[in-house]
Amino acid sequence: MGSKQRHFAPLSHASLEDLVPADHFYRHLERTLNLSFVREFVQETYAGRGRPSIEPSVFFKLQLVMFFEGIVRCANRIS
């Protein structure tokens, strides 16, 4: 059985904290929007066993980003 040698370039030492300005809209939204209610609100819709799910507040944040950025799911584009 063969093997492949892989050589990766070193990763950059930049972080999101360095790349995203302090006054960016999403930073402001993260500071002001309290999503602590989401987990309790959707708890009964999640199964108690099975594969791990996405944290409900993270899923909600992704939906907000899609809304603010005008991202439409592919299934919604079919006419």
N, C-alpha and C positions, 0 to 999 in steps of 0.2 A: 504494500500500500504506500503510495507516495505522500509526501508532505510538502507544504508550501511555506516558505519563510516569508514572514510579513515584517515590513519595516514601516513604522509610523513616525511621522514628524512630531516633535514635542508639542504639547498643547500650549496655547497662548495662556498667559497668566491674567487675562482680563476677566473681570466679573461683571455680572449684570448691574451691580451697584455702580461700577465705573462707567458703564455704557449708557445707562438710562438717566436722563437729567432729573434732578430732585423735584422740579416743578412739572413733571410729566403727568398727563391726565390720569393714567392708570395708577400711578403712585398716590395721587390725591384720592382716587376712588378706593384704593386699598385702605387708606387711613380713615376714611369717613364712613364706608359702608360696613355695617355690622351684619354678618351672615350667620351669626351663632344660632339663629332660629331654624335654619334650613335642615340640619340633621334631624331634629325632633319632628319637624313638619313632615318629612318624607320617610321616617323610620318604619312605618307600617307597610310601606311599599317595597322594602328591601327584604330579601330572603335571609334567614338566619344561618344558612349553610350554602356551600357551593364556592365558586371562584370568588376571589376578592373583588370588590367593586371599587369604582372611583369614588373618592370622598365626595359626598353630595355638594358641599360648598365649592369644591374645585370644579365640579361639573357646572354648577350655576355660574361661576366666574367665566368659564369657557363660553357659555351661552351669551353672557353679557359682552364679551369680546367680539363674538360673531355678530351680535346686533350692532355694536358701535362701529365695527369695521365694515359692515355691509356684506358679510360673508353668508352665502346662502348654500345650504346643503344641496348636493347634486340631485337627490331625489326630488327636491322641490323645483328644480329647473326643468324637469321633463314636462312637456305639454302635450 
